[in-house]
Amino acid sequence: APTAPKIIRNNTARAECDRALDAARRGDAAAALGEVHRTAGLVAREAGDFAAAEERFAEAEAIALQRQDRLLLAETLREVAERRRRQGRNRDVL
């Protein structure tokens, strides 16, 4: 079970990601928005919230494809693979 300090850090990280998402949307910063979605996916995955991680990674992937940002796409797909590995979905990782 997660410890109280870990839960607090995770909640803080999620709140910071939400603030960064709001700022990126207000500033029309698509590149930053994709990276923030990827980071929010990481935070969700580390908290064991695989459904939220999947949603955030899907947003990051869509932005990467739209912007033709190969680095963001590669980093996002690597994180998706790690999420699947942690879920025991090893066949999906390949």
C-alpha positions as CSV (number, residue, x, y, z in Angstrom):
1,A,0.0,0.0,0.0
2,P,1.3,3.5,-0.8
3,T,2.6,5.5,2.2
4,A,1.2,8.9,3.1
5,P,4.2,10.9,1.9
6,K,4.1,9.1,-1.5
7,I,0.3,9.8,-1.8
8,I,0.9,13.5,-0.9
9,R,3.8,13.8,-3.5
10,N,1.6,12.1,-6.1
11,N,-1.3,14.4,-5.4
12,T,1.0,17.4,-5.6
13,A,2.4,16.2,-8.9
14,R,-1.1,15.7,-10.3
15,A,-2.0,19.2,-9.2
16,E,1.1,20.7,-10.8
17,C,0.3,18.8,-14.1
18,D,-3.2,20.2,-14.1
19,R,-1.9,23.7,-13.6
20,A,0.6,23.2,-16.4
21,L,-2.1,21.8,-18.7
22,D,-4.2,24.9,-18.0
23,A,-1.3,27.2,-18.8
24,A,-0.4,25.4,-22.0
25,R,-4.0,25.6,-23.2
26,R,-4.3,29.3,-22.4
27,G,-1.0,30.0,-24.1
28,D,-1.9,27.8,-27.2
29,A,1.4,26.0,-26.7
30,A,0.7,22.7,-28.5
31,A,4.3,21.4,-28.0
32,A,4.2,22.0,-24.3
33,L,0.7,20.6,-24.1
34,G,1.9,17.3,-25.5
35,E,4.8,17.1,-23.1
36,V,2.5,17.9,-20.1
37,H,0.1,15.2,-21.2
38,R,3.0,12.7,-21.3
39,T,4.2,13.8,-17.9
40,A,0.7,13.6,-16.4
41,G,0.5,10.1,-17.8
42,L,3.7,9.2,-16.0
43,V,2.3,10.6,-12.8
44,A,-0.9,8.6,-13.2
45,R,1.0,5.4,-14.1
46,E,3.3,5.7,-11.0
47,A,0.1,6.1,-8.9
48,G,-1.3,2.9,-10.4
49,D,-4.1,4.8,-12.2
50,F,-3.6,3.0,-15.5
51,A,-6.8,4.3,-17.0
52,A,-5.9,7.9,-16.4
53,A,-2.4,7.2,-17.7
54,E,-3.8,5.7,-20.9
55,E,-5.9,8.8,-21.5
56,R,-3.0,11.2,-21.0
57,F,-0.7,9.1,-23.2
58,A,-3.3,9.0,-25.9
59,E,-3.6,12.8,-25.8
60,A,0.2,13.1,-26.0
61,E,0.4,10.7,-28.9
62,A,-2.4,12.6,-30.8
63,I,-0.5,15.9,-30.4
64,A,2.8,14.3,-31.4
65,L,1.2,12.9,-34.6
66,Q,-0.6,16.2,-35.4
67,R,2.7,18.2,-34.9
68,Q,4.9,15.5,-36.5
69,D,6.9,15.6,-33.3
70,R,8.9,12.3,-33.5
71,L,10.7,12.7,-30.2
72,L,7.4,13.2,-28.3
73,L,5.9,10.3,-30.1
74,A,8.8,8.0,-29.3
75,E,8.9,9.0,-25.7
76,T,5.1,8.6,-25.3
77,L,5.1,5.2,-27.0
78,R,7.9,4.0,-24.7
79,E,5.8,5.1,-21.7
80,V,2.8,3.3,-23.1
81,A,4.8,0.1,-23.4
82,E,6.0,0.5,-19.8
83,R,2.4,0.9,-18.6
84,R,1.4,-2.2,-20.4
85,R,4.4,-4.1,-19.0
86,R,3.4,-3.1,-15.5
87,Q,-0.1,-4.4,-16.2
88,G,1.3,-7.7,-17.2
89,R,0.3,-7.1,-20.8
90,N,3.7,-8.2,-22.2
91,R,2.4,-9.2,-25.6
92,D,1.0,-5.7,-26.1
93,V,4.5,-4.3,-25.4
94,L,6.0,-5.9,-28.4
